[in-house]
Amino acid sequence: MPIRSTQTNPNTHIALKNSSYESMVVSWLMQDGWQVFLPVLDHGHQTDILISDGPNYFRVQVKTVCTKGDNQVVRNQWKNSNIDCIVYFARDSNWGFIAPAFSGNNRPINHKSHVKFKQGRKEFLKAFHKIEV
């Protein structure tokens, strides 16, 4: 088995970990039958994942949050963009939230329109299907 023999820069390690959450969402959505497209670069359009059921397309943003529990506030970094939903993952725990795009500057992560899930395909998809965009 290969053994990594070099140190990973801390900023690189964070980027790798964050990208892994995007990969999980891609996998789970593909297993659910969605067509999944990955932008070569998401700057400007602020889209991590573009999904389609055929006639419809939806923009998804994937973010991680510190594990402070359900009472933390998330900042709207996508104001005036065309994203449809945000998937938040707790970095050091096993939960996340799926939120429809919102217009305010910030919002509690446990807002009534957000759906909490335990990290795993079944729980994620169950929550994903409850979001109204």
C-alpha positions in Angstrom: 0.0 0.0 0.0 1.4 3.4 -0.8 2.4 5.6 2.1 2.3 9.4 1.7 5.8 10.6 2.7 5.4 14.3 2.3 3.7 16.9 4.5 0.6 18.6 3.1 0.5 22.3 3.4 -2.3 23.2 6.0 -4.2 25.4 3.4 -3.9 22.6 0.8 -5.3 20.1 3.4 -8.3 22.4 4.0 -8.9 22.7 0.2 -8.7 18.9 -0.2 -11.1 18.3 2.6 -13.6 20.9 1.3 -13.4 19.4 -2.2 -14.2 16.0 -0.7 -17.6 17.2 0.4 -18.4 18.4 -3.1 -17.4 14.9 -4.4 -19.7 13.2 -1.9 -22.6 15.4 -3.0 -21.9 14.6 -6.7 -21.8 10.9 -5.9 -25.1 11.0 -3.9 -26.9 13.0 -6.6 -25.7 10.7 -9.4 -26.9 7.7 -7.4 -30.3 9.5 -7.2 -30.4 9.8 -11.0 -29.4 13.4 -11.5 -27.2 14.5 -14.3 -24.3 16.3 -12.6 -22.0 18.9 -14.2 -18.9 20.4 -12.6 -17.9 23.9 -13.7 -14.2 24.2 -14.6 -14.1 27.4 -12.6 -16.9 28.6 -10.3 -15.7 32.1 -9.7 -18.2 34.7 -10.8 -21.1 32.2 -11.2 -20.6 30.8 -7.7 -21.7 27.3 -8.7 -19.9 24.3 -7.3 -22.3 21.7 -8.9 -24.8 22.1 -11.7 -27.5 19.4 -11.7 -30.3 18.5 -14.1 -33.2 16.2 -14.3 -33.4 16.7 -18.1 -35.5 19.8 -18.7 -34.5 21.6 -15.5 -31.1 22.8 -14.2 -30.2 23.8 -10.6 -27.1 25.4 -9.2 -25.7 24.0 -5.9 -23.1 25.5 -3.7 -21.3 23.3 -1.1 -19.8 24.8 2.0 -18.4 23.6 5.3 -19.0 25.2 8.7 -17.3 24.9 12.1 -19.0 22.5 14.4 -20.7 24.9 16.7 -24.0 23.2 16.7 -27.4 24.2 15.3 -27.4 27.7 16.6 -24.7 29.2 14.4 -25.4 31.9 11.8 -24.4 31.4 8.2 -23.5 34.3 6.0 -25.1 34.8 2.5 -22.1 34.8 0.2 -24.3 34.4 -2.9 -26.5 37.4 -2.8 -27.7 38.4 -6.3 -26.4 35.2 -7.8 -28.5 32.4 -9.4 -27.7 29.5 -7.0 -30.7 27.5 -6.0 -29.5 25.8 -2.8 -26.6 25.5 -0.4 -25.4 22.3 1.2 -23.6 22.9 4.5 -21.4 20.2 6.1 -20.2 20.3 9.6 -16.4 19.8 9.2 -15.8 17.8 12.4 -19.1 16.1 12.9 -21.6 14.0 11.0 -24.4 16.5 10.2 -25.3 19.1 7.6 -28.1 21.3 6.4 -29.5 21.9 3.0 -30.9 25.4 2.5 -32.7 27.1 -0.4 -30.9 30.3 -1.5 -31.9 33.2 0.6 -31.8 37.0 0.2 -30.8 38.3 3.6 -27.2 38.9 4.7 -27.2 36.0 7.1 -29.5 33.4 8.7 -29.4 30.8 11.4 -28.3 27.5 10.0 -31.3 25.9 11.7 -33.7 28.2 10.0 -37.2 26.6 9.4 -36.6 26.5 5.6 -33.4 24.5 6.1 -33.4 20.7 6.3 -30.9 19.0 8.6 -29.4 15.6 7.6 -26.9 13.1 9.0 -24.0 12.7 6.6 -24.8 9.7 4.5 -26.5 9.2 1.1 -29.9 8.1 2.3 -30.3 10.9 4.9 -28.9 13.5 2.4 -31.2 12.6 -0.4 -34.2 12.5 2.0 -33.4 16.1 3.0 -32.6 17.2 -0.5 -36.0 16.2 -1.7 -37.7 18.3 0.9 -36.0 21.6 -0.2 -38.3 23.9 -2.2 -36.5 26.0 -4.8 
